[in-house]
Amino acid sequence: MRRILVSCAVVGVLALPAAAIARAQGGAGPGYVVVSKAVGNGGVNGSPVVTVVVRGFVLGRVSQEGDVQIVQLPSVGGRGAPQVTPGVSARKFRWHGRGHTILIGKEYTGSNFRFRAMGGLYRVVVRGTGVYLFAGGHGHVTVQGSSYQRKDGTYSVNGSRPRSLPKRPLTRKIRGR
């Protein structure tokens, strides 16, 4: 028992300088974003509730009618293909990135479906009602709620307290503290 306590104390003492360096670097680690019960304007044809570009992962659900566009951006070490639960319609689309880059993505439309994109650099755009999203890594997110409804869902970025979704698009960086 004494060996375990001494070992834990040594590990704790050695971890303190590493934690101090990470804090001093001001957010070198990955961050995350959480969106809950989001409601957008116009459903599938309306403005995006969430647009996230992240090197890391995105997990989400659309409980009512909505759509998700997922583009896997070129990256070093990108792996894994986006996955969506069966039962939704899917179609390919062309996305015009910065400059003259044209990438092929997939758009999934339906209701009560889940999606995930892990282990690469992704651009994910979500429209609809009843949107839940959790993303982590390095990147940025743009959120926008409904301008018609009072209870339009909440968002939290990098551990901040949950706030009501804004009526106009708001962009924040995803990074650790």
N, C-alpha and C positions, 0 to 999 in steps of 0.2 A: 504494500500500500504506500509506503514511504517513497519507493522508487517512482511510482506513478505520479505522486504529487510533485516530486522534484523534477521529473521530466516535463510535466505540464508547466511548472514555473519557468523552466529554462526556455521552453518554446514560447511562452508569453513574453519573456524579456527580449528574446531575439526578434519577435514580431513587431515590437513597438517602433524600432527605427524604420522598418519597412512601411508601416502605416503612416508615420510622420512624413516620409518622403512622398508617398502617394498623395497625401493631403496637400502638401506644399506644391505639387505639380498642378494642382487646380483642375481636377476632373480628367485625368488621363484614362481612367477606366470606363467601361461601358455604362450606359444609362438605360432607362426604360420609359415607356409610356403606357398608360392604361386609359381606355375609353369604355364607359359603361352606359347602357341604355340610350345610346345616341339616336336622335331623330333628325333626318335631313329634310330639306325642302324638295318637293317634287318627286320623291321616291327614286325609282331607277333612272329617270330622265333628269333629275335635279342635280344640284351642286353636290360635290363630294362631302361626306361627313368627315372622313379621315383620308389624308394622303400621307403616306409614310415612305421615306427612302432610307433604308437602313442596311448596314452590313451586320448581319446577325440573324434574328428570327422575327417572324410575325405569326401570331396565332389569333384567330378570330371566329366570330359567329354572326350571322345575320338571321334574326328571329322572324322577321316578317319579310315581305317582298323587298328585294334589293339586288345589287350586283357588286362584284369584286373584279377589278382588273389587276392582274399580276404580271409584271415584267421582270424577268431575271436579267439584271444588268451584267455586262462583262466585268469580271473581276478575277484577280489572281487567287487561286485556291477555292473558287466557287464550286460548290457541290450540292447535290440534292435538287430535286425538282419540286415545285409547288404541288400541294395535294389538296383536293376538295372532296367532300363527301359526295357519294354518288347521288343521282337524282336531280341534278341541276343541269341546265343547258349550258354548253360551252361553245365558244367560237374564238377563232384567232383574230387578232387585230394588229394594225401597224401603229407603233408609237414613235413619234419623232422626238428624239432626245436633243440634247445640246449639240449645236453645230449641225452637221449633216447626218448624224447617226440615226438610222432607222432600225428599230428592233421589233421582233414579233413577240407579242404577249398573248395571254388568254384572258377572256372575259367570261365569268361565270354568273348566271342569272337564275334566281329562284327564291325560295323562302325556306327558312329553318334549315340552314346548312352551315357547315364549318369549313374553315380553310386554314392552311398553314404553309409557310415558306421558311425553310431553315437552312443555315449553313452557306450563305452567299450574300450577294448584294442585290436587294430587291426594291422595286417601286410598286407599292400596293395602294390602289385607290378604291375606297368603299363608299357606296351610295345606298340609301335605303332607310329602314326604320328598325329599331331594335338591334343596333350595331354594338357589338362588344369586341374589343381589340386589346391585345397585349403584345408589345414589341420591345425587343431589347437589343442593344448593340451600340453602334455609332452611326449617327445620321441626323435626320431632321423629320419633323412631323408638322403637318398643317391640319388644324381642326376647325370645324364650323358646324354650329347647330342650326336648328330651325329658327326662322325669324317670326313664325306664326305661333309656336307653342311655348308655354311658360316652362314646362318640364321637358327639357330637350336632352338630358343626359349630362354626364360629367366627364372630365378628363383630368389626368394628373401626369406631370412630366418630371422625371428624375426625383421622385419621392416627395414632390410638393403636395400640399393638401388638395383634395379633389375640388374642382371648380366647375361651375356651369359652363357648358359649351358656348362660345361666343357667337354672336349673330353674324359677324364678318370673319373671313378667314384669318387665322392667327397661326404663325409659324414659330416653332421652338426647336432648339437643338436637343438631341438626345445624347447625353453623355453623363458619366459618373460625377459625383461630387468630389 
